[in-house]
Amino acid sequence: MSTSKQSSVPSRENSARPRAVTRLKPERVQDGLAKLPSWRQSRDGKSLVRTFKFADERAPLAFAELVLALAAKGGHQPAVTIQSGTVECKLTTQAAGGITRRDLAMARRISTLG
């Protein structure tokens, strides 16, 4: 007599499901910003924004490259604008429709660069 057993190992299909990201409540964003000098919330409240200023004309491009390399490692896609000795970094999580913990964490990492 033979009995068949079902495996209790979860299928790859179920384990590969992306985790849901949740937009932070305004008070949580403000708490996070209190620990991030020079970062601010965008006018629409959906992004974190910081402008970095440089005296050296080559520094903005080098800094932007560092930011983008750091973001790529973290699976983030910041908007980076280079203009007249400045680099503006704008962070948001499109899937959540606003600012998430991941955005605050990325802002902390970017702050260590400049």
Number of C-alpha atoms within 10 A of each C-alpha: 2 4 5 5 6 6 7 6 6 8 9 8 7 8 8 8 8 7 6 8 15 15 21 19 11 12 9 14 21 14 10 19 18 12 11 15 11 12 21 18 17 14 9 7 13 21 23 24 20 21 16 17 15 15 10 8 11 10 15 22 16 10 19 20 13 15 23 18 13 17 17 12 8 13 11 17 18 22 12 18 14 15 11 10 15 19 21 17 22 22 25 26 20 14 12 14 14 19 26 24 17 18 24 22 13 21 24 17 15 19 16 7 10 11
